[in-house]
Amino acid sequence: MSVLVVGLSHRSAPVAVLERAAVAGDDLVKLLHAVHGSAHVAEAAIVSTCNRVEIYTVVDKFHGGVSAVSEVLAQQSGVALDELSRHLYVHYEERAVQHVFAVACGLESMVVGEGQILGQIRQAFRVAQDEGTLGRELHDVLQQSLRVGKRAHHETGIDRAGASLVSVGLDVAARHLGPLDGARALVVGAGSMSSLAAATLSRAGAREVVIANRTHERAVRLAESLDTPSRAIELSAIDSAVAAADLVVSCTGATGLVLTAAQLQAQGVGADGRNRFFLDLALPHDVERSVRDLPGVGLAGLDDLRTAEEAAHAIGPKAVEAVRRIVCDEVEAFLSAARAAAVAPTVVALRSKAADVVEAELARLAGRVSGIDDRARGEIEQTVRRVVDKLLHAPTVRVKELASAPGGDSYADALRELFDLDPKAPEAVARADMRDTEVSNEGEGAWTGSARTVDPECAEADCVSTMPATDGPSARELSDHGLRAETVNAQAANVRAVSARDTVAGRGGDQG
């Protein structure tokens, strides 16, 4: 079984396609179960945000998994597979782990370093766990990604330079309106993005912040939490509130438009000589695009905000470089620990078989030799067990060490073959271990490990697992499964399907 990521984001797809592919609520749960029920898919989780839809899976076959996930996503989104595949990227095995870690650190976000992605990954983890689509492999990958993201934000300055989508959007608004202190603001929605916008406006000294939301109680709670003068209104009162506002920030989960050009014109917007700005952070869009044609009105949506490269430059290349090094270290440490852990059930099964043999032989000896006193019997039993333990100690310790290196997965197979272990025995150990693992809702789970030495010149997020593109699936192979080789990866022409046995430390060429 291997980890597979299939997704599309602001880097690989236009907003129109992202809008159709985005899912939330019951639709997300339906898509999750549809993916999990597909052929070749054993585990599944989905991260769906305003600028990315990524499906994380554990699959038994690369091509079968890619085809199954792509087809389900096409069916659920209503986008033809041929069109959708042009915007999909695919990451497999080590590259998949690296990509998830990079996403958690904010390296793949529209605004590099924004911290909201951690909450979105945590939510994906919880939904998959609640819906029963999360297994051991994805459990470990997602939990460790949360730790890596926290480490990156704690140790670097990547999130301390205005690196949030909201702050970037408000910077754009300030260029149209001037300083936001003293501005009258309307925030439509009361979710996490809207709450962040309201809090940011409050700190910026807005004269008033009005909150409109479908659930009035949530709007009231948000308004009461702000330090600036604020109030909550019913969503039905939004028209008059828009007319009075200088800045409107909208981020709802509505499937249709919340504000249209005709609606605003009816309130005199564009005819009263005032400047206004609309910041639309929703996907699908809340605000009709033609609103920007009204006199004095500015509009920015997700596709209008600065690019990831511009944000990275604003934050500073040193912070981004530091995060990439963290990703390199953590990927190598995680893969090393995962390989070592993979052999552990086989080692436990081997020791269990040895213990059974010892007990059987001691019982046989007791039946054939009589007159041995308890002290002698105890010494014999202890000696036999000590001999077996000493014989097994060196190979079991060594196999764990060897298994932590690339290609180590073959040592577990060798143990099972050499000692004629029942294939079901290691599986039973692994299942018992999974049941005994405590799962934390905050992503503070069971994996621990220390990073191994990584090339200090490593500068890219995929530096741990680098192979020539020709070692991955060929263009013909991808085409046969409904995907174009030039588009399965947002940053490369081909998927580099790197297996554990071929991993080498080196320098990468893209962020994945």
N, C-alpha and C positions, 0 to 999 in steps of 0.2 A: 504494500500500500504506500502511496506517495501523495504529498500535498500538491494540489493544483489550484492556481488562481486564474480565474477568467473574469475580465472586467473591462470597463470603459470609463474614461474620466474626461475632465476639461482639456486634458492634453491630447486625447486621441479622438474625441468626438465633439461635434458642434452642440450647442445648448439644446437645439431642437430635438436631437436624438437622445440626449441625456434626459430631457423632460419626459419623453415617452418611455424610457427605460426605468426611470426612478420609481421606487415602490416604498410604501410605508403602511403601518398598521396591519390590517387583515390581508391586504394584498401582498405584503412582505412575507407574512406567515405562509400564505398559499404558495408563493414562489419558493420559499425555503423547503416546504414539503415536496413540491414538484421536483426540485433538484435532488433532494435526498432520496426520493423514490426512483430516480433514474438509474438506468443500467450503469454499472461500473462505479457508482458513487456510494461510499460507505459513511461519510460524515459531511456535514454542510453547515455553513454560516454565511450570512450576507451583511455586508456593510453598504448601506444606501444613504447617501448624503446629497446635498445640493450640487455637488460637483463630481461625484463618482458613484458608480454601482459596481461593487466587486463581490464575486461569489467565491468563497473559500471552501474547498472540498478536499477530501481524501479519496483517491481513486485507485483502482487496481490496474488500469491501463491508461496511458497518456492520450492516445488518439480517441479511444472510446469515451473517455471522460470529457475531453474538449468538445467533441461532437454532441454528447448528451447535454452538457451544461449550456452550450450555445443554442441548441435547439429549444430548450425550455425557456431561456431568456428571450429568444425571438418570439415564441408563442405568447409569453406573458406580456411583452411590451407592444406587440402588434407591429414590430418592425421586421421586415422581411430578412431572412437569414443572410442573404447575399449582401444586403445593405448593412446590416448590423456587423457582419464579420469584418467589414472594412475598418471598423473603429475599435474592434476588440484587441486586447493584448492578453498574452498568456504567459504565466510563469509556472515552472515545474520544479519539484524537489527543492534543492538548495536555493535556487533563484526565487522560488515562491516564499520561502522563509525570509530571505533577505528583503523581498518586496514588502511583506507584511510589517517587518520591523521598520523599514524606511517610511512606510505610510504612518505608522504610529508616532514616529518622530516628527512628522510634519514635512518631511522632505518632498513628498509627492503632492502636497496641498497646493491649491491655487495661490495662496499666500504662504510661502515657506515658513514653517515653524508654528503655525497656528495650533493652539492647544485643544480645540474642540474635538479634533479627530480622536483623541484618547477616549472621551466620553462616548463617541459613536462606536468605536471598537468594543468598548465595554458593554454597550447596549446590544450589539450584535452577538457578543458572547452570551449574555443573559438570555436573549430570545432563543438562540440555538439550544442552550441548556434546558430552558423551560419546555421547548418543543421536542426534546429528545433527539435532536439531530447532531449533537456534539459528542464526539468520542475522544479517546485518549490523545490522539495525535493533534487534532485541532485544538483541543483543550490546552495542551502544553504550548503550542505555537502562539495562540491568542493571549494566554496569560503572560508568557514571556514578552510578547510585543508590548504589553502594557507597562511592564517593568522597564523595558528598554526606552520607551517613550518618556516615562517619568525620569529616568536617568539622564536622558538627553536634555530635557528641559531644566533639570536641576543643575547639571554640570556645565552647561553652555549658555550663551546669551541668545539662543535662537528664538525664544519667545518673549524677550524683553525689549524688542525694538518695534513695537506696534504691529507685531506679526499676527494679527487676527483679521479675519475677513471683514468684521464690523469696523475696525479702526481704519482699514484701508478705504472702505466705502465712505466713512464719515470724512476722511481726508479729501476724497473726491467732492463730496458735498460742500465742504468748506471752500474749495476752490471756486465753486459756483456762487455760494451765498456770502462768503466772508467768514470771519470767526463765528463759531457756533455759540459762544457765550451770549446770552440774551435772546437766542432763537426760540421760537415757539415750535415744538416738535409733536408729531403724532406718530405713535408706534402701533402698527396693526399686527396683532398676534401677541401671544404671551409665552411662547416656547423659549428654548434656551437661547436661540439667536436673537430673538426680540428682547429678551431680558438683558442680554449683554449690551444690545444697542441702547436700551433705556438707561442702564447703569452708566454707560460711557457718556451719554448725553448729560446725565445728571452731574457727573464729575466735570464735564466740560463747561458747566455753568448755564445750561439752557434755562430760559425764563420759565418755561412750563413744559411738562411732558404729559401728554394725554395718551392713555392706553385704551385701545379698542380690541375686543376679543369676543369670539363666539361664546365662550363660557365667561360670563361676567365676573364670577367669583375669582377666577384666576387673574383677570385684569385688575380687580380691586387689590389682591394680594401684591401684585407687582407694583402698582402705584404706591401702595403704602410702604414698600421697601425702599423707595427712592428718597434721597436727601433734598432734592429740588422740589418746588411746588409741582404737584402732579395730581391727576384724577383719572378715574376709569369711566368709560362710557360704553353703552351698548353698541354692538356692531351696526345696528340699524341707524345710529346717529353719526355714522362716519362721514356723510356728505358735508355737513356743516363744519365738522372738525377739520376736514381737508381744506375747506375754504379759509379757515382761520390760521392754518399752519404755514410755517416757512419751510419746514422739512418733514417729509413723510417717509418713515421706514416701514416696509411691509415684508413680513415673512410668515406666511400662514401655510397650512397644509391643504388649502383649497385646490380643487382640480380645475377650476376655471378662473377667469379674471376677477379680481376684487375691485379694481379701479379702472375705468375706461375713460378714453378721451371725451366722449360725449357726456359722461357723468360729471367730469370735472368742468367742462364748459358750461353745464347747467348751473354750476355753483359760481360762475364768474371767473374761474381760474383761466389765466391767459388774457383776460380782458380788463383787469383792474390795475395793470401796471406794476404788479409786485413780482419779485423773483421767488421762485419756489424750486425745491429740489426733491425728487422722488428716488429713494434708494430701495431697490427691489432685490431682496436677498432670497427670494423663494424660488423653488423649482417644483412644478411649473411656475412660470411667471405670475405674479399677482397683478402687475401693472401693465396695461396695454402699451406696446412699444410706441405707438403714434402720439402718446402723451408728450414726448420730447419735441413735437412739432408745434406745441402751443407756445405763444410768446412768453418769454421770461421763465420758461419751465425747463429744468434739466432732469435727466433720468440716467441712472446707472443700474444695470443688472449684473448678474454674475459674469456674463461674458464681456462686460465693459471694464471690469476692474483690472488692475495691473497684473501682469503675468508673473509666474513663479520666478522667472529669472530676474525681473526687476525687483521683486520683493527680496530675493536672496542678496542682490547687490545692496539694497537698503539696509538689510540686517548686518551685512558684512560677511565676506567670504570666509573669514576665520571661524565664525560660529558654525557655518554650514559645513566647513571642512571638519571641524571637531565632531559634529554629529555623525558625519559619514564614517569617521574613524571608530566612533562608538558602535555604529551598526556593524562594521567589519568585525570588531572584537566580539560582539555579542552573537553574531551569526556563527562564527567559528566555535565559540564556547558552547553554544546551544547544540550545534550539530555534533560536536565531540561528545557531549553528555548524552545526547539522544542515541548515538551509536553505542555507547557503553551501556546505556539502560536497555537497549534492545537485546543484548546478550544475557542480561541478568535473569530473566525467566528460565532460560536454558540452563544456566549455572545452578539455579535453585532446583530445577527438575533433576539435574545430574546428582546433586548432593542428596536429594530426596531418594533417588533410586539407590545410591550408595548406602544410605541409612537403612533402606528396606533389605538390601542384601546382607548387611551386618546383622540386623535383627534375625533374619531367617537362618543365617549360619550359626549364630549363638544359640538359637532355639534348637537347631539340629545337633549342636555339640552337647547341649544339656540333656538331650534325649539319648545320646550314645555313650556319654561318660557320666557315671554316677559316683557319688562319694566325694564330690568336690565341696569343700566348705564355702561358706558365703564370702569370706575374705578372698580366697583364691579365685572364686567365680567373678568377684568384682574386679580383681586385677586383670583377669583374662579379658573381660568385657571392655575395660578401659584401654587395654593394650590394643585390641582389635580396632576399636574406634579411633584411637590415636594414629595407628598405621594408615587407616583409610583417610583420615583428615590430612595427614602429612603428604600422602600421595596425591590428593586432590588439591592441596593448597596452592602449590606452584602453578599448575596449569590453569586453575580458575582465576587466580590473580592475574596471571599473564594474559589470559584471554580477554579479561576486562580492559587491560591496558591496550592490547592490540585492537580491540573493538572500537576504542575511542578515536582511532585514526581512520582516515579515508580508506574505504574498502573493508572495514572491520565487520561488516554485516556477514561476511562469508565465514567468520570463525564460529558463529552460533550454529550455522549449518554443519560445519565440520564436527563440532561436539555432538550434535544429534546423531550424525552418521557413525562416528567412531564408537560411541557408547550405546548405540541402538536405542535411543530414547523414543518413547511414545510421542509422536508429534503433538498429541493433544495435551501432554503434560505442561510444556511451556505456555501454551495458550491458556490453560487453567490458572497458572500462576499469574499471567498478565491480567486476566479478568479479575482475579481476587485483588490484585494490586490496585486496579482501577476503582474497585468498589471501596477500598480502604482509603483512597485519596480524599482529603478534605478539599472541597472546592470553595474558594472565596469569591464573593460577589465583587470584590474590589480588584480581582486579578492577582492576589497575593497567594499563589498556589504552590505546588510541590516541587517545581524544578529549581535546582540550584546548581551552580557550577562556576568555575573561574575561567576567565578568558585565557586562551593560549596566546603565545607570542604571534603577532601578525606583522607583516612587512610594514615598517614605519613609513615607507613611501606611499602606502596605500591611500588613495584619495577618493575613490569612488565607492558607492554603496554596494556594488556587486563584486568587490575585489576578491572576496574569499573564494568564489567559485567561477573561475574564468575558463572558458574553452572557446576554440574557434567556432564561428557560427555554423560551419559545415558539419560539426559533430552533432548538431541538433537535428530535428525533423526537417526533411527536405521540403522545398517548395511544392514538389509534386505530391508528397505525402500529405501536406496540409491542404492542398487543393482538393485532394480526394475526399477530405472530410469537411468540405464546405468553408474552409478558411483560406485567406490569401496570406502567403508567407510574408509579404511586405507590411502587413497590418496586424499580425497577431501580437506584435510587441510594439508598444508606443515608441520605444527608443531603439529598436534594432530590427533588421530585416528578417531575421529568423528567430525562432524560439531556441534558446540554448538549453536543451534538456540535460542538465548535468546530474549525473548519478553520484551517490556517495563514494563509489569506488574510484571515481575519476577526479574528485575534487583536488584542486591544487591552490596554494596560496599565490596570489599574483595581483596584477593591477587590472581594474575593469575600465570599461569605456563609457558607461552610462549609468543612470540612476535606476534603470529598470522600469 
